[in-house]
Amino acid sequence: MSDVETMNDELLLDIYRRANLVYQSDEKMRNLILSGSLQILYYSPRGQEILAAALMAALNADDYLVTTYRGIHDQLAKGIPSSDLWAEFAGKGNGTCKGKGGPMHITHPETGVMVTTGIVGSGMPIANGLALSSQLEGDGKVTVVCFGDAASNIGAFHESLNMAQIWKLPVVFVCQNNLYGEHTPVALSTGCDELIDRAPGYGIRAVQVNGNDAFAMYGAAKAAVDHARAGNGPTFIEAKTFRFFGHLLGDDSHYIPAEEMAAAKAADPIPAYRAALLDRQITEATLDAIDAQIAEEVEAASAHALASDYPDPAELRRDVFEKEIAA
């Protein structure tokens, strides 16, 4: 498994940039919503930035990603241009889906973000389909599908792991286990002690990892991706993490014990990773320069989204039927 000694500075800074982009985008998004400048449903990824950054750094640019409506961290870390993603979140006509998908359905095939699902657990069979396509076409691509802990209780989870293992599909199942399914702790909805305990029943390769540790997360992801790309089949990764805000913005997280939340925030993965890079002798000036560049990117993307136009009403009939129907 990869650690600080085996990851070069270029890779470490790549992960830092991806994580910082998620962090700053989230800060800006929440501020605009709370100020009334943006009126959307929003699911904050705060606390899960490092997980997504390290995971996506292990992929090739053209590898596929399937994620969920809580997946803005995955989408940004995979490489969707900030301006396009922000415009779609704002429902504008120049967004990734012409403003028709909104936060729940971000899609950007150019960067491999194939599907964002709005139904819990529904992304896993889709990921299998993408992986089967790659297997049949021999294109060498790996599909990663991200989902939450609650999705491991859905039938599609069990069916997908079983099928992927039987057919040795090039797919990586990543459970971002933030310990709460909406408002319910895992212990109240899941019978096994650890979600990884479910993997042996399907014979699938499985790894449990601290998703907030960039070195451990990258190592687990890289090994799984290499395993899949070599034709050896799927891996199930249970990545432990935590969310600092509620299931969606406006949820006060009252169901999370105060001491549990305090402990998670004290171990905030963003400053922890920055400290690790400084220990690696990467300079403060280098990190500050990345922070400043990302701040400019996020400011420009959010301003672009707010200034852009909503879709033309004629778009209601486009991309819906096989043949366009006149108004």
C-alpha positions, -999 to 999 in steps of 0.1 A, spaced: 0 0 0 13 34 -9 26 58 17 45 91 20 78 75 10 65 60 -23 43 89 -36 63 116 -54 57 154 -48 39 158 -82 13 132 -72 9 146 -36 4 182 -50 -21 168 -75 -42 153 -47 -38 186 -27 -51 206 -57 -81 183 -62 -90 183 -25 -86 221 -22 -108 227 -52 -136 207 -35 -130 225 -2 -131 260 -17 -160 252 -40 -180 239 -11 -172 270 10 -184 293 -19 -214 272 -26 -227 273 10 -220 310 13 -240 318 -19 -269 296 -8 -270 310 27 -268 346 14 -298 339 -9 -278 344 -41 -283 308 -52 -315 288 -45 -308 251 -49 -308 218 -29 -272 212 -18 -254 183 -2 -221 194 13 -191 171 10 -172 189 37 -150 163 55 -148 140 25 -126 160 2 -94 140 7 -112 107 -1 -124 119 -35 -91 136 -44 -70 106 -36 -94 82 -53 -96 102 -85 -59 107 -86 -56 69 -90 -76 70 -122 -67 78 -158 -85 108 -173 -107 86 -195 -117 61 -169 -154 61 -160 -171 74 -128 -206 68 -116 -215 88 -85 -245 100 -65 -264 132 -59 -241 138 -29 -211 136 -52 -199 171 -60 -165 162 -45 -162 132 -68 -173 153 -98 -148 181 -92 -120 157 -83 -125 137 -115 -120 169 -135 -153 184 -146 -144 221 -154 -156 243 -126 -174 267 -148 -195 239 -164 -203 223 -131 -213 255 -114 -235 265 -143 -254 232 -141 -258 235 -103 -273 269 -109 -296 255 -135 -282 275 -164 -284 267 -200 -246 264 -205 -242 238 -177 -231 203 -183 -266 191 -190 -280 225 -203 -294 232 -168 -318 202 -170 -300 180 -146 -291 203 -118 -272 191 -87 -289 157 -88 -279 146 -123 -244 159 -132 -230 142 -164 -198 151 -183 -186 122 -205 -156 143 -216 -140 137 -182 -155 103 -177 -183 113 -153 -209 92 -170 -238 92 -145 -249 109 -113 -277 90 -98 -306 104 -77 -317 70 -64 -298 52 -36 -279 22 -49 -289 26 -85 -254 35 -98 -239 0 -92 -257 -19 -120 -249 10 -143 -213 8 -134 -213 -29 -143 -228 -21 -177 -200 4 -184 -174 -20 -172 -188 -48 -193 -187 -25 -223 -150 -18 -216 -143 -55 -212 -160 -64 -245 -144 -36 -264 -110 -40 -248 -106 -3 -243 -86 -7 -211 -109 16 -191 -118 10 -154 -151 21 -140 -153 34 -104 -187 37 -87 -191 57 -55 -220 52 -30 -228 57 6 -231 32 35 -269 30 32 -266 18 -4 -250 -14 9 -284 -24 21 -300 -21 -14 -305 -52 -35 -285 -37 -64 -254 -37 -42 -255 -74 -37 -265 -82 -72 -238 -60 -87 -210 -73 -65 -220 -109 -74 -222 -102 -111 -190 -82 -113 -171 -110 -95 -185 -137 -117 -176 -119 -149 -144 -104 -136 -155 -69 -146 -130 -40 -145 -150 -21 -118 -142 -7 -84 -170 -3 -59 -162 25 -34 -184 28 -4 -178 62 11 -189 52 46 -196 85 65 -213 64 92 -248 79 87 -274 71 60 -293 104 59 -302 106 97 -296 70 107 -263 56 121 -250 25 103 -254 4 135 -291 9 134 -295 -1 98 -269 -28 92 -265 -62 109 -228 -68 103 -201 -52 123 -183 -38 93 -196 -33 57 -165 -51 44 -178 -83 61 -203 -86 32 -176 -91 6 -165 -127 13 -199 -140 4 -193 -130 -32 -156 -139 -33 -148 -104 -42 -115 -87 -34 -122 -62 -5 -103 -35 14 -112 -13 43 -93 19 45 -93 53 63 -107 74 35 -95 106 51 -59 95 49 -47 105 15 -18 80 15 -39 50 25 -68 60 2 -46 65 -28 -28 32 -21 -60 12 -18 -75 29 -49 -44 25 -71 -41 -12 -62 -78 -17 -70 -76 1 -103 -45 -17 -114 -61 -50 -104 -91 -42 -125 -72 -29 -155 -50 -60 -156 -82 -81 -161 -83 -95 -126 -118 -83 -117 -135 -60 -92 -126 -47 -58 -149 -35 -30 -134 -6 -10 -150 5 22 -135 40 28 -143 53 63 -149 90 64 -172 116 80 -194 145 70 -192 178 88 -227 190 78 -260 173 76 -273 151 49 -283 182 30 -277 219 37 -302 229 64 -300 197 83 -286 205 117 -271 171 124 -288 169 158 -287 131 155 -249 130 156 -235 130 191 -217 163 198 -185 145 209 -184 124 177 -187 155 156 -161 173 176 -136 144 173 -142 143 135 -136 180 131 -105 179 153 -91 154 127 -101 175 97 -84 158 68 -77 191 49 -53 207 74 -40 172 83 -30 166 47 -15 201 44 6 194 75 18 161 60 30 179 28 48 205 49 65 176 67 75 163 33 94 196 28 69 209 3 70 247 10 42 268 24 46 291 -6 39 262 -30 7 254 -12 -3 290 -8 1 295 -46 -22 265 -53 -48 279 -28 -47 313 -46 -51 298 -80 -80 277 -69 -96 307 -52 -95 325 -86 -109 295 -104 -138 291 -79 -146 329 -79 -146 330 -117 -168 298 -120 -194 310 -95 -196 344 -111 -200 328 -145 -228 306 -132 -247 335 -116 -243 357 -147 -254 330 -172 -288 326 -187 -314 300 -178 -323 276 -206 -347 287 -233 -382 274 -228 -378 255 -261 -353 232 -243 -382 216 -225 -388 195 -256 -352 188 -266 -333 157 -255 -365 141 -244 -380 123 -274 -362 104 -302 -377 128 -327 -382 164 -318 -418 175 -314 -427 210 -325 -441 233 -298 
